[in-house]
Amino acid sequence: MKKEIRILAVSDPAVYGYTDKTLNIITDYESINNVKVIFDIIEWENYYSTLIDSFISYKYDVVMVAGHLWLAEFVNKNYLKELNVSDDLEYDFSDILDIIQEEMKLNNKLYLLPSFCDGHMLAYRKDKVSIESNENISIKDIIKYLGEPKKSKTVLKAHESEIFLDFLPYLRAFGADAFDELGNPLFNNDNGIKALDYYKKMLNYSDKDTLNYGNSEVLESIQKDKVLMAVSWGGQIGQILRDNCINKDTLKFIGLKESWNVTWSFGIPSMTNKSEEALKFIKYLSSKRVDSLIGTYCGNPTRKSTFINDQEKNKWYPSLLKMLETSSPLPNLLNTGELIGIFTNEIVKFMNGEQSAKDTITKAYNNMTNVSK
């Protein structure tokens, strides 16, 4: 009877690349190693709760973790095993981008291996919008390319499950941020209010239903040539540029000066009784060959060699790499998710017209300060 390795994975383009039978990533591994690999793929909205349950009752040998967003919390609660890949020359951990290497660690101990990245990238139609610079641009500057306020020029990823990260670049563009290394809010000032008002101003240029838009709706808007430009994730560029993308040769991608990035990664739950098999498997999934395949499939690889070797066929790689190397992560906190949830609740109320920008900032600040203490 074959051994089984069970993986809990988030519903994202890269994950479907692993299971895509045309790429043979999983089938090759199964045949070579005489194992059965089972992927349980969960939608983003339900992923965190499912993941937490998996740490309480043993079911999975590998889980996907949203990099620095959750690492400190999970290590503090002894949910993850420490990993050792330092002596594996074939795996070549040093080939992983330096900024991603650091995200895989906490207190110089390795707990994760990378799958793909999701960082803010601006997609735009070069036949309709002329951006001469190849450097990252500010989120505040895109409005000048949109012209007069008119619906369907852009979209916001303003669904409740996405809105905090969609708003974050605007917050940073006005000289504020979410919170510091101690969890103290950094937005309780005029800059925070200005950022919120500016973000809501973008509704004048957006599809009428944009407050309900998540990843799939933003992806379709870009792919179907419904907008001039929109911010999406680096880990969706490959999916955007599928064969069914309308006029895909006119699409270009550029990073934001205020980009945030997270590296979706593989970790091994402390409860597993298949540690060796699990480590062997995640090393395979983040190997050079698989990273190249997944980089093209989803849009965002994690290795230096992939960016170098595949940049001719994947023209967005240089801009993507620039974004990754200049992006700013959120602090590694034990309660990052809770703080984001508090801020999210207030932003949603503001965007729905239930309260002013000043009230939003004040309430979010007070509630987050009480938690951080």
SVG drawing of the C-alpha trace seen along z (x, -y; Angstrom):
<svg xmlns="http://www.w3.org/2000/svg" viewBox="-24 -66 50 68">
<polyline fill="none" stroke="black" stroke-width="0.4" points="0.0,0.0 1.4,-3.4 2.2,-6.0 0.1,-9.1 1.2,-12.7 -1.6,-15.1 -1.3,-18.8 -3.6,-21.7 -3.3,-24.4 -4.9,-27.8 -6.9,-28.3 -4.5,-30.3 -3.0,-29.9 0.3,-28.4 -1.5,-25.6 -3.5,-24.6 -0.2,-24.5 1.0,-21.8 -2.1,-19.7 -2.3,-20.5 -1.8,-17.2 -0.2,-18.9 2.7,-19.9 3.0,-16.5 4.5,-18.0 2.6,-15.8 2.3,-12.7 6.0,-12.7 6.7,-12.8 4.2,-10.1 5.6,-7.7 9.2,-8.2 8.7,-8.0 5.8,-5.5 3.5,-7.7 0.1,-9.2 -0.2,-13.0 -3.5,-14.4 -4.1,-18.2 -7.0,-19.7 -7.5,-23.1 -9.5,-25.7 -10.8,-29.1 -9.0,-32.1 -12.0,-33.2 -12.1,-29.9 -8.4,-29.0 -7.1,-30.5 -9.8,-28.8 -9.2,-25.5 -5.5,-25.8 -5.9,-26.5 -8.1,-23.5 -5.5,-21.4 -2.9,-22.3 -5.3,-21.1 -6.3,-17.8 -3.7,-15.9 -4.8,-15.6 -2.0,-17.2 1.7,-16.6 2.3,-19.8 0.4,-23.1 0.7,-26.4 1.5,-29.4 1.2,-33.1 4.9,-33.8 5.6,-36.6 1.8,-37.3 1.5,-34.1 5.0,-32.8 5.6,-34.4 2.2,-33.3 2.6,-29.7 6.1,-29.4 5.1,-30.9 2.3,-28.3 4.7,-25.4 2.6,-24.7 5.5,-24.2 8.6,-22.1 12.0,-23.7 13.5,-22.7 17.1,-21.8 18.1,-22.1 21.5,-23.7 23.5,-20.6 21.5,-19.9 23.6,-21.3 21.2,-20.1 18.3,-22.0 20.5,-25.1 18.7,-27.3 21.1,-30.1 19.4,-30.4 16.2,-31.6 15.9,-35.4 17.5,-36.9 14.4,-38.8 12.4,-35.5 15.1,-33.6 14.7,-35.9 10.9,-35.6 11.3,-31.8 13.0,-32.3 12.3,-33.5 15.1,-34.2 17.5,-32.7 15.7,-29.4 14.1,-28.0 10.5,-27.0 9.2,-27.5 10.2,-26.8 8.7,-29.1 5.9,-28.4 5.2,-31.7 4.8,-35.4 1.9,-37.8 3.0,-41.4 1.3,-44.5 1.7,-44.9 0.0,-47.4 -1.3,-46.0 -2.0,-48.5 -2.8,-48.6 0.2,-50.2 -1.8,-51.0 -4.1,-53.2 -1.9,-54.4 1.7,-55.7 4.0,-55.1 7.5,-55.9 9.4,-54.8 10.2,-51.2 10.7,-52.1 8.1,-51.4 5.5,-54.1 3.4,-55.5 -0.2,-54.4 -1.0,-58.1 0.3,-58.7 -2.0,-56.3 -4.9,-58.8 -3.3,-61.1 -3.3,-58.3 -7.0,-57.7 -8.1,-61.2 -11.6,-62.5 -13.5,-60.4 -15.5,-57.7 -16.6,-54.3 -14.7,-51.2 -11.3,-52.9 -10.0,-50.8 -11.2,-48.5 -10.4,-48.1 -9.9,-44.8 -12.3,-45.9 -14.0,-42.7 -13.8,-42.4 -11.3,-39.6 -8.9,-41.8 -9.6,-45.4 -6.9,-45.9 -4.1,-44.9 -5.6,-46.8 -5.7,-49.9 -2.2,-49.5 -0.3,-51.1 -2.5,-54.2 -1.8,-54.4 1.9,-54.2 1.8,-56.7 0.5,-59.4 3.4,-58.7 1.6,-56.4 1.5,-52.7 -0.5,-50.0 1.5,-49.3 5.1,-49.1 7.2,-46.3 5.3,-46.4 1.9,-46.4 1.3,-50.1 -0.9,-51.7 0.8,-54.3 -2.1,-55.9 -3.9,-57.9 -3.2,-61.3 -4.1,-63.5 -2.2,-61.3 -4.3,-58.3 -7.5,-60.3 -6.2,-61.6 -5.3,-58.1 -8.8,-56.8 -10.4,-59.7 -8.1,-59.2 -8.9,-55.5 -12.7,-56.2 -12.1,-58.7 -11.0,-55.8 -14.6,-54.6 -15.4,-57.4 -13.2,-55.5 -14.2,-52.0 -16.8,-49.4 -19.9,-49.9 -19.6,-46.6 -16.0,-47.0 -16.7,-46.9 -17.5,-43.2 -14.4,-42.5 -11.9,-39.9 -9.0,-38.3 -11.1,-36.6 -13.2,-39.7 -10.1,-41.9 -8.3,-39.3 -11.3,-39.1 -11.5,-42.9 -7.8,-43.0 -7.9,-39.9 -11.1,-40.9 -9.8,-44.4 -12.5,-46.0 -10.2,-48.6 -7.2,-50.8 -5.3,-49.6 -5.7,-47.9 -3.6,-46.6 -3.4,-42.8 -0.9,-40.3 2.4,-39.1 1.2,-35.6 -1.7,-36.1 0.2,-37.5 0.6,-34.1 -3.2,-33.4 -4.1,-36.8 -2.0,-36.2 -3.6,-32.9 -4.6,-32.3 -8.1,-33.7 -6.7,-37.1 -7.9,-39.7 -5.1,-41.7 -2.6,-40.3 0.3,-41.7 -0.8,-45.2 -0.6,-44.3 2.4,-45.5 3.1,-45.2 5.0,-47.5 5.5,-47.5 4.4,-50.2 6.7,-52.2 4.5,-51.2 4.2,-47.5 3.7,-44.9 4.6,-41.3 4.0,-38.0 5.6,-34.6 3.1,-31.8 5.1,-28.9 5.2,-25.3 5.5,-24.3 5.4,-21.0 3.0,-20.8 4.5,-19.7 1.9,-16.9 2.8,-15.0 4.4,-11.6 5.8,-11.9 8.4,-14.6 11.1,-13.1 8.6,-12.4 7.1,-15.9 10.4,-17.7 11.5,-15.7 8.2,-16.7 8.3,-20.4 11.9,-20.5 10.7,-19.1 7.9,-21.6 10.3,-24.5 13.1,-23.0 14.6,-24.9 12.7,-22.8 9.4,-23.2 9.9,-26.9 10.5,-27.5 7.2,-25.7 5.2,-27.5 6.7,-30.8 5.4,-30.7 2.1,-29.2 1.2,-31.6 3.5,-34.5 5.8,-34.8 8.7,-32.5 11.0,-32.6 14.5,-31.7 17.3,-33.9 18.0,-31.3 14.4,-31.3 14.3,-35.1 17.5,-35.0 16.8,-31.9 13.1,-32.7 13.0,-36.4 13.0,-36.3 9.8,-34.2 8.2,-36.0 8.7,-39.6 7.3,-40.8 10.0,-39.2 12.4,-42.3 9.6,-44.6 8.4,-41.8 11.9,-41.4 12.2,-45.1 9.0,-45.0 10.1,-42.1 13.4,-43.6 11.9,-47.0 8.6,-45.8 8.0,-46.4 6.6,-43.5 4.4,-44.0 6.1,-43.4 6.4,-39.9 3.8,-40.0 2.0,-37.3 -1.4,-38.9 -1.0,-40.3 -4.2,-38.7 -6.2,-40.1 -4.9,-43.7 -5.7,-43.4 -9.2,-42.2 -9.9,-45.2 -8.7,-47.7 -10.6,-45.9 -13.9,-46.1 -13.6,-49.9 -12.5,-50.4 -15.5,-48.4 -17.8,-50.6 -16.2,-53.7 -16.4,-52.5 -20.0,-51.6 -20.7,-55.2 -21.5,-54.3 -18.9,-56.5 -16.4,-59.3 -12.7,-58.8 -11.8,-60.5 -14.1,-58.2 -12.7,-55.2 -9.2,-56.1 -10.1,-56.8 -12.0,-53.6 -9.4,-51.4 -6.7,-53.1 -8.5,-52.7 -9.4,-49.1 -6.0,-48.1 -4.3,-49.9 -6.4,-48.0 -5.4,-44.7 -1.7,-45.5 -1.6,-46.2"/>
</svg>
